[in-house]
Structures are given as C-alpha cells and as structure tokens.
Amino acid sequence: EENTPDIDINPDDSFGDDEEIYISGDTLVYPFDEKTYFIEGTGGGIWQISNTKKAKILNQDSLAEKIAITTGRSGNFELIYTKDGQEDIVLPITIDSL
C-alpha cells in the first residue's frame, strides 16, 4: 500500500478549498423560455446577464435565479455570478431557434 496515490476522498468535506464553483442549469434555451439557475460551491453573490435585450432576471437570491428569455430570435448571452473576492463565474447560454 506504499504506492497508493495520495487522494483525499471525503464526501463529508463539502467545503474544501478546491471545490469547483460553477453555475448549474441549461446552456441551450429557446425563445421566451423561463429557466432557473443555481450557483454551486459558493453563495452570497449577485447575478447578472450580459445582454439584457436577450434575457431578464425574474427573481434571484444569493444561490439561485430565474430568468426569462425575452427575444424570439436565436443568439447568445452570458449569465454572470459576481461575488467580492472571487473571480466572476460565467455560464455561456445559447438561444436556439424554435
């Protein structure tokens, strides 16, 4: 057992330093959809949308947001989660045509 790799597998350690922080939710949406997105691995931040002509935030808190696609055209935009002291978390979203 001397050659076993040093891997820390501890499912109870959900707040480790190297935990991945990401936005979960659909990356492919359709015109006039309403979708909910969640931040994983952190909290206490603010949600933003890169192009408010394509989508708007219906409601949000520090862990989740619900958005509405406001355009009938295909395109793309980014969901951005901003928290002081951390890099912005960005999720690119594509609006597909119906």
Stockholm file with secondary structure:
# STOCKHOLM 1.0

chainA/1-98         EENTPDIDINPDDSFGDDEEIYISGDTLVYPFDEKTYFIEGTGGGIWQISNTKKAKILNQDSLAEKIAITTGRSGNFELIYTKDGQEDIVLPITIDSL
#=GR chainA/1-98 SS CTTSCCCCCCTTCTTCTTCCCEEESCSEECTTCEEEEEEESCCSCEEEESCTTTEEEEEECSSEEEEEECCSSCEEEEEEEECTTSCCEEEEEEECCC
#=GC SS_cons        CTTSCCCCCCTTCTTCTTCCCEEESCSEECTTCEEEEEEESCCSCEEEESCTTTEEEEEECSSEEEEEECCSSCEEEEEEEECTTSCCEEEEEEECCC
//
